[in-house]
Amino acid sequence: MSANSGTPFRGTIGKTVAESKPWWPDAPRPPEGAPNILVVLFDDVGFSDFGCYGSAIKTPTIDRLAAEGLRYSGFHTTAMCSTTRAALLTGRNHHSVGVGCLANFDSGYPGYRGKIAREAGTLAEMLRIHGYRNYMVGKWHVTPLTESGATGPFDGWPLGRGFDRFYGFLDAETDQYAPELVSDNTHIDPPGTYADGYHLTEDLIDQSIRFIGDHVADRPDVPWLTWVALGACHAPHQAPADIIRSYDAEFAHGWDVERERRLTRQKAMGLVPEGTRMPARNDGVKAWEEHSADERRVFTRLQAAFAGMLDHSDRHLARLVSFLETAGIRDNTVIIVMSDNGASQEGGPLGFVNAMGPFNFKPEPIAEKLSRIDDIGGPDTHSNFPHGWAMASNTPLRRYKQNTHGGGIRDPFVINWPKRIAGKGELRHQFVHACDLTPTLLELIGVESPGTIAGCPQMPLEGESFARSITDASAPSKSSPQYFEMFGHRGLWQDGWKAVAFHPSGTPFENDKWELFHLDQDFSETDDLAAREPERLAAMIATWWAEAEKHKVLPLDDRFGPRFAENAARFHGARHHFVFHAGMGHVPTDVAPDVRSRSYTIESHVEIDEQGADGVLISHGDATSGYSLYVRDGHLVHDLNIGGSHQIVRSDRKVPSGARRLGVHVERLVRKEPPAKGARTGITEYTLLIDGEPAGSLQTQLGFHTLISWSGLDIGRDRGSPVSHYEAPFEFEGRLLRVTVTMHKDQRLDGDAVGNAQMARQ
């Protein structure tokens, strides 16, 4: 019978497929009336940054969801992005599931593998068993970045952890105009450029609408989970210039006035108790008026870029919410909007226009920042705001992301569900932790967490559902203690009290000063009761150690920089030679050749006809940092781009036609005399090679001392934000056979500097 004969295929004897029951088991079905779930996860947004939490930043979409739903004042995270995501996704503590710190390294200890254990199923894996379809959009960052290449392994990528579709990025951050995009299990080019109006946030919302729209068209009877993890407001702070500049006047008064204004609004809202006191400025933050007029102007624009990015995201979130309404599915969709940790301290005391230079020891003085003030938020910047504005974001809380004081771990949380949440615009003050989200959603749906997933026995959930508090404002907070730990900073919440210790890196843990706060009466952690309640504090510290042992927190490890350096050395191992063939895809930065602080040689094998051939041979990075080897106007060119400073060497002769070897040799030169006191860099010589013969050289103190770029590597093109002075993708016009990279064994990484640069990426 031909396939197009018009006769239906007989699925069982005498019946068509449409008439018969399939031979395979019935597909799992969710409970009757199970809701859709939309999780919107912001990045590095502080407690007070949403309008409905006290800010003057325009977030009408989020404010509306809050006004029609609930706001929580006691939602807590883990102080970092990978760790909070692991807790949110699994319903367990982050150390317990193997993500005690970041996905960027694996220290070998059970709590610090950088990858969610198979015994800790994700919410998507749990819901799949109950018939849900699951869609992931945006930032993932719970896969070791050394597993983010074209060969995976993919078991830690979203599709390997229960999601049916994925569109987003695997790393901690990405450029909003030229992102490192992945579709399902494949790295792809961004669908647009800055020149034609592309921005990642808009793209992510478009894809969210597409996933949900496709779902509704195909299976309107099946509920879905859509997890939207925006890049906003992680650095780089990038948004349309007109939105950014609209906030200059709003924040010209500075961070001291802004903190007071936000706290006043929070008290008026009932978000914090009337007696809440403003803590002193964080360590190292000066009064706004102590800064020069030039500094204040730059700092205001850097804050405006942060605000503009949040405002821009809210505008596009409005499109997604509107789509749910148009599709008639808003009423039974649980919408959650939250942040993964407090505002970031990685901008340092003065902020950055392009952080990539300073991370490689290229200074960015205020005069340079001021000269580039109108570039802030654009495609060749990697901006981040200074400590003072991060402090204001976290109003009225102390410290920042990475820390276990309130500024690092207390975050906004909005939940909206028209069908079930009757309390419109109400507040909830219960203590809630990130690991409590999955148990709460399971209870709202009416399903249990499975005992096994794909044959793997599951560890118990460690979070506690707070579903009761949604309908009962007087419901108690969780009954079990909740520990915190990040880079040696520690904390414990228990029955309304909090013990917390700030840990200076490199100092003995036994020297840490523990503080004690009665959070139920001291929202901002300003009244230290340690001396007045020594017995309570001692008991809570003992509980912290017990919880730490139970949840795989131990051994404590505050080796901030060495962990990054060791992980890089362990991954690359003895490999010092890479071969890249023409036609291959994009290579993420963490699996590309590690040419930091070492000598190396790049050589491309090409064939050029009589008319010549221009274009990129190899490029790694983007407009903010990286290197590119290319041919232009017949000459071989190498550009070392350190923070937007271009060290360019051009061949002293044209490249002949025919089969050629075109390359560059990079040599770290040994000083004949000791470096000057405080010097961090040596001299590096870049020598162009045509058929192995020198063709021009350049010496410079600049180099890749701690990082190359957060953007990856391409062969025969520069796919996105261009490293050098050409228009991307500037594809090579000749025949490119292969490119080899040989790394010499003289690498000497500064672990602390590498750690500082990497932390700004988180």
N, C-alpha and C positions, 0 to 999 in steps of 0.2 A: 504494500500500500504506500503510495507516495505521501510525502509529508504535507503536500498542499492539495490533497484529494478532496478535502472537505469532510471526510469521515472522522469523527472524534476518536482520539486514542482511547482504548479500552483499559481502564485502570484496574478493574476487577472483572470477573466473568460476568458478561451481560450488562455491565454498567459503565458509563463514562466516568472520567475523573471527577467531573462536576457533580455527578450523582452519588458517588461513592465516598466512603470514609477512608482517608489515607491509611496505608498499612503501617506508617510510622506512628509512634505514640502522639497523643494530643499535645499540642504546644502548651506550655505553661500559661495560665491565665492569672492576671492580677485580681485582687478583690474587686467586687462590684463598686464602681464609682471611684476607683483609685485615682488620685490626682496626677497631673503632670507636674514636673518639678523643674524650675529654672533657677539655677544658682549663678549669681553674678559676683565674681570675686575680683575685687580691686587689689592693687599691689602697692604697698608702702603708703597707704592713705591713713593719716592719723585719726585719733579719736574725734577730733572736732572739725574735720574737714568738710563733711557733708553739711549742706545748709541746715538740715534738720538736727544737726549736732552742734550748731553754734557758729558756723562759718558764714562769711559773706560771699563765698564762692557760689555761683549760680548752679544749683543742682535740682531744678524743679521736678524732674522725673523721679528721682530718689525721694524727694520731699513728699511728692504725691503718694508714692507707695507707702511711705511711713504714715502719712495722714490717714490713709485708708487701711492701715495695718498696725503693726507694733514696732516699737524701737526698744532695744535692750541696752541698758547702761553697763551691764556686767559681763559682756561677752569678752572672753579672753582667748588669746592665741599663744603661739610658742616662741615668739620673738623673731622668727625668720620664715622665709617663704617655703622652701622645700619641706621643712618640718611641719608647718601648719597645714600644708596641702596633704601631707601623709596622714595627719591626724583627722582632718576633715573627711578624707576619702575613705578611711578604714574604720573609724569609730574606736580607734585605739591610740594610746600615747605614741609619740613619734619614735622614741628610743625603742619601744617594744617591737615596732615593726621594721627596725633596721635603718631608720632615717633620723638618727639622733642629731645630726648636724645638717650637712648639705649633700645634695646629689653630686657635688663636684669631686668628692673623694671617698675612698673606701679605706678605712684604717685597719680593717681586718677584725675588729671587735664586733660582736653580734649587734650591738646597738648603733653601729656606725658604718653600715655597709653602703649607704647612699642609694638604696633600692628597696622598695616595699617588698617584704617577705611574702612568699606564696601563701603562707599560713594566715596572712592578714588580707582577706579578700576586700576589694574596694566596693563602694556603694554600687557602682555600675555592675560589678560581678554579682552582687547580691540581688539587685533588681532584675537582672537578666533572667535569673532563675524563676522570677515571678512574672515574666512576660513583658517586661519593659524593653523599649529600645533606648539606647544610650548614645548621646552625641557630646563630643568634647571639642571645644573651640578655645583657642588661645594658649596661654602659658601652661606647660606641663611641669617640668622641673622636678620630677621624682624618678628620673632615669639617670644613671651615671652618664655623664657627658662623653665619656670615653666609649659608650655604647650607642652614640647618636649618629654614627656613620651609616653608609649605604648598606652595610651588611649586618647592622644591628649589634647584638641580638635584639629582636623585637619584643621579647617577652615582658619587658618593662615599659614599652611604649603604650600609649592609650589603647590601641586595638588589642594589645596583649593583656590588658587589665580590665576588660569588660565593656569598653566602648565600641560601638559599631561603626562610627565615623569619627575622624579627627581632622581638624584644620587649625594649625597654629604653629607654635614653636616649642622646642624642647628645652631650651636654655633658660637662664634666669632673666635675661633681658634681650631685647633686640631693637634695632633701629626701626622707628615707626614708619619711615619712608622707604626703606630697603630692607625689610625683615628677612630673617632666616626661616623661611616657611617650609612646613611639612604638610602634605595632604595624605592622610592615612599613614602609610609606611614609606612615603617617598618624598625626598627633598624636591621642592619646586621653586621656580622663579616667582617673585611677586607679580601680580597681574597688572601692576601699574607702576608709575614713578612719581616722584615729587613734582616733576614738570607738568604732568597731566592731572595733578590733584590727588594722587593716591595718599592714603593714610591708613595704617594698619587697623586702627580702631573701627573705622568705617567698614573695612574689609571683613573684620571679625563679626560685626553685627550683620552684614550682608550674608555671611555664611551661616550664622545662627538662624536667620530667617529662612534661608534655603533649606537647611536640614529639617527644621520644623515644618516648613511648607511641603516639602517632599513627603514627610511622614504623614501629615494630615491627608494628603492626596492619596497615599497608598494604603495606610492603615489607621483610619480615624478612630477605630475601636480600641486601639492599643495605646496605653499611656507612655510617656517618654520622660527621660531625664536629659536636660541640656545644661551642660556645665560650661559657662562662659567666663574664662579667666583673662581679663584684659591686661595688656601691658601697662596701662595707666594705673598709678602714677609713678611707676618705677622710672629711674633715669634710663635713657636720656629723656628729659622733659621736652617733648616736641608736640606742637599743635599749630594750627593756622595763626599767622602773625596778627591778624586783626583781633582775634580773641585774646591772644596774649597781651597785646598792648592796651586792651580795654581794662585791664586790671592794674595798670601802673598807678592810677590815681587812687584806686581802692586800697593799695597797700603802702602808699608813700609815707604813712605815719609810722611804719616800722613794727617790729615784732613785740615790743613791750606794750604798746597801746593795743595791738591786735589781740594779745593774750587776754588783756583785761576785758576787751569788748566781747570776746568769745565766752569767757567765764560768766559775764553778766547775762548773756543770752541763754547759756546753759542753765543758770539758776532760774531765769524766768520761765523756761520750758519745763522745769522740774526734772531735768535730766540729771543734775547733780544736786545734792542737798544745799539749802540756803547758806549753811555755815561753811561750805567748802572754801578752803584757803588756797591762794595761789602760791605754789612753791617758789623758792628762789630760782633764779636763772640756773640752768645746768652749768656744770663745770666748764670754764673756758669761754662761755658766751658773754660778750660785753654788752653793756647798755647800747641801745640803738644810737643814741646821741653821741656816744663816744667814737663812732665811726665817721670818717671823712665824708664830705658831700659826694665825692666820686664813688666811694664804697657803697653809700646808701643807695645811690642811683642804680648801680649794678645789682645789688642785693634785691632791690625792689623788682627789677626786671626778671631776675631768676625766680623769685616767688611768683611773679605773674605768669611765667612759663608753666610752673607747677599748677597754678590755678586754672590756666587756660586748658591744660591737658585734661583736668578733671571736668571742667565745664564742657569741653568738646565731647568727652565720653558720655556725659549725661545726655547731651543732645542726640547722640546716636542710640543710646539705650532707649530713648523715647520712641524711636522707630520700631524697636523690637516689641516694646509693650503695646504700641499701637497695632502692630501686626497680630498679636495675640487677641486683641479686642476685635479686629476685623475678621479674624478667623473664627470667632465665637468660642474661643477656648480659654479666655482669661479667667472666667469665673472659677473654674476648677484647676487652676494652675497655682501651685505654691511658688511664689517668687521670693528669693532671698538675696539680699544685697549686703556685702560685708567687705572687710579688708583682711589681708593675711598677717599683718603685723603693724606696729606703729610706724610713724614717719622715719625716714632714713637719716642716719648721721654720716653717710658716706660722702656727702658733699663737703665735709670738712668745715673749718671755721669761716672760710671766705667763699665757698661755693666754686663752681667751675662753669666756664663756657664750653670748654672741651677737656674733659677729664683725662683723655687718652694721653695728652702730653705730660702732665704732672705725674701720672703713674709710671712713666718712663723717664722721670727726673728732668723733664723739660719744664721749667717754671712757667707759671701763668700769672704775672704781676697784674695788679689792679689796672694799670694803664692799658695793658693788652686786653683785659676783660672789657674795659670801657670802650676801646676802639672797635670791639666786636659786639657791642650791646644789641644792635639791631639784627644780628645773626642768631641770637639766642632763640632756641626752639626750631631752628631750621635744619636742613639736611646735612650740613657739615659741622654740626655742633653735637656735643654730648654733655648737655648741661645738667647740673644738679644744684639745688639751693643750699645755702649755708646753715650751720647748726641752729642759728637763731630762729630761722623760719621753720625748721623741723621741730624745734621746741614749741613754737606756736601751734603747729599742726596737732601736737599731742596735748594741747591744753585740756585740763589743768594737771596733767600728769608729768611725772619726772622721767628724765632720760629718753632713750630712743629705741628703735629697732636694734636687735642684738642683745638688749638689756632686759633683765627680768623685773625691773621696776615697771610701774604702770604704763609709762610711755612706750615701752617695747611690746607689751602684751595685752593692753586693753584697747578694744577696737569697736567701731560702729557695727551694728547688726540690725538690719531691717527685715521683717518677714511680712508678707502680704498674701492672703488667700481669701478672696471674696466669699467663697462658698462656706467657709468655716470660721473665719476670724470675725467675731462680732465687735470686738473692741476697736473702734476706729480711732487711730492716732494715739492710742494709749502707750504708756511706758511700762517696761518690766525691769526690775532691778535685781533679779536673781543672778547669782554667779553661774556663768555658763562657760564651758570650755570648747575649743574646736573639736575635741574628740567626742563631744556630746551630740554633734550634729547628726551623724549617721544613725545612731539609735533613735533620735527624735523623728527623723524622716521615716524610718521603718515603722515606728509606732503610729505616725499619722496615716501611713498607707494601710497599716493593719497586717503586717507580715513580720516573720521572725528572721533573724540572721541565720544562714544555713550552717549546719555542722560540717559540711564538706563542700568544696568547690572544685570541680574538675578532678575529683578523686583525692584532693588534698584536704586532710583534716584541718579545721580552722581553730585558731586561738579565740578565746572568748572576747566579746566586746568589752572594752574597759571604760568607755564613756557611759553616761547616764542620760536617758531621755529627759528633755525638759518640755515635752509635749503638754504636760498638765499646765505649765505656766502660761501657755498660749491662751487658754480659756479661763485661767484662775490666777489673778494678779497676786493672790496671797500664797500661792504654792511655794514650798520651800526650795532653797537652792540644793545642789547636789549633796548627797550624804557623805560621799567619800572625799578624802583629801586630794588635792591636785598639786602635783609638783611642777616645777619649772627648772630648766637648765639650758644654758646656751653659752658656749665658750668659757665655761667655768662660772658664769653668773648663775645664781641659784635662787629659788624661791619656793614657798609652799603656802597654799591657801587652805584653810580648814575652819569651818564653822564661822565664817565672817572675819577671821583673822588672817594676817599675812606676815610671814617671816621672809626676808629677802636679803641677799648679799650681793654687792657689786664686787666683781673679782678683777683686780688689775692683772693683766696678762703677765706671766712670768714670775709672779710672786707665789709664795707658799699658800695653799688653800687654807691652812689653819690660821693664817693671818687675816683672813677676810673678816670684815665687820658685819655682823648680822644686825638687821634692824627689825623692829616689830611694829606692826600697824593694825589697828582695829578698823578694817575697811568699812564695816557697816556704819562707822561714825567718822571716818577719816578718808574720804574718797580719794584725795590727792596725795596721800602718803606723806604728810607733813609733820605728824606728831609721833616721833619715835618713842615707843613704850618699852624698849629693851631693858633699860635700867630699872624701870618700875615693875616689870613683870618678868623677872629672870627665869622663874620656873616654867612659865608658859613658853617662853622662847626656847629654853633648853629642850622641852618636850617636843616642840615643833621641829627643831633641828634634828632631833633623833628620828622623828617621823620622816623628815626629808631623806635621811640616809636609808631608812627602811624602804621607802618608795623608790629610791634610786636603785637599790639592789634588785628590787622586784621587777623594775621596768628596764633593766639593761643600760642604765645611765653610766655605770662604772665600767672601767676606770675613768675618772675625770681627766680631761685632756685639754689644756689651754694653749697648746702649741699652735698658735694661730697660723703663722706662715709655713712652718715646716710641713704641716699636713698637706698643703697644696703642692709644695715642691716634691715631697716624697711620692705623692700620687702620680704626678707627671712622670717622674723617673721610673716608677714601677710600671706604668702603662707602656711607655716606649721601650723600656728594657734595653736590650742590646741592639735594637734596631736603629741603624743610622743611615739607611738608604731607602728612598722612596722612588717609585717609578709611576708616573702619571701618563696615561695614554689619551690622545685626542678622542673626544666624544664622550668622555666620562662626565659624571654629574658633579654637583657641588659637594665640597668636603667641609664639614663643620670644623671650627677652629680647634676643638679639643682632640681631634683625630688627625689633624694636619701636621706636617713636620714642625717640630719644636725648635725653632731657630733662635730662641731667646738666649742672650748672653753666651754666644758661642761663635766659632768659625764655621762656615758652611760654603758649599758650592752648588749652584743651580746651573743646569745645562739643558738646553732644548735642542732637539733634533728636528730640523725643518728643511723644506724644499721650497725655493723661491724662483719664480720664472724671471724672464728678462725685464718685465715691467715692474718688478719689485713687489713687495708685500708689507703692508703695515698692520699693526694690531698687537693685542696683548698675547704674550706667551704664557705667563703665569701671574696671577694676582692673588694676594691674601689680604683681606681687610676691607676698609671702606674709606670714605672721605675724611674720617676723623683719625685714622691710624692704619698703617699697613705697608706693604711693599708691592711693587709691580715691576715686571721686566717686560719691555715691549719694544716694538719697532715703530718709529715715526719718521716720516720723510726720508726713509731709507737708512736711518741711523738707529743703532741699538741704544736703548735708554733704560736706566734703572732709577726708580724713585723710592727713596726711603721717606715715608710720611710719618712723622712723629707728632701727633697732636696738631696736624694741619701745617706743620713746618716741613717743607719739601726739600730734601737733600737729593739733588738730581745730578747724575753723571751721564753724559752723552758721548757716544763713541767718537773717536777722533777720525773715523773714516766710515764710509757707507758700507753696508752689508752687501757683499757680492751675491749675484744670483747663483743658483745651483743648490746642491745639498750642503747644508751648513750646520755647525754647532754654535749656538748662541747662548751665552751664559754670563754669570757674574760670580766672582769669588769674593767672599766676605771674610776678612781676617781680623781677629781681635789682636791688637798689637800689645806687646809687653812693654810696660813703661821702663825707661832706664833709670828713673828716679821715683821715689815714693810719691803717691798722689798728695795733693794739698789736703790739709786737714779739713775734714767734712766732705771731701769730694766723693761722689758715688759712681762715677763713670770713668772709663778708659777711652782710648782712641780705637776706632774701627776703620779699616780701609776697605773700600768697595772697588773692585777691579772688574771692568767689563771684559768679556772674552769672546772673540770671534775665531772659531776653529781652534780653540785652546790658546790663542795668542792674545796678550793684553791689548786693549783698545781704548784705554782711558780709565782714570781712577779718581777717587775722592776719599779724603780722610775727614772724619767727623767724630765728635764726642757723643753725638746722638746715636741711639740704637734701641733695639728691643731688649731692654734690661729686665722687665717684669712681664710684659705682655706684647702680643702682636696686634690683636684686635679681637673683639667679640664676634665680628663677622668672619666668615670662612674663606675658603680657597677655591679658585676656579682655574681651569686650564683652557687656554685659547680664547679667553674672554674675561671681562670684568663685569659681572652680571648686574650689579645694582648701583649703589652709591660709589662713584669711581674713586679709586685710590689716588690717581694722578690727574694731570691736566688734559683730559680727553673726555669725550662723551661716551658714556657706557652704552652698549657693552663692548665696543671697540674690538670686535672679533678679528682674529688673525686672518689675513687674506690669502696667505700662502698655504702650503700643506704642512701641518704640524703633526709630527709622528709621535713624539713622546717628550716628556720633561722629567729629568732626574734631579733629585735633591739629595745631596750627601752631606750629612752633619758630622762635624769633627768632634772629637772626644774631649773638648776643653771647656764644656759648659760649667759655669759657676753662677748658680742662681742665688739671689738674695731672698731667702725664704720669707722674711718679714715683709719686704717690699712686694713680693709676689702675693702674699696673703692680703695685704692692704688693697692691692689692685683687684684681686679676686672678690674681696668682700664688697667692693663697690658694685660688683656685677650681680650680687645676690638680691 
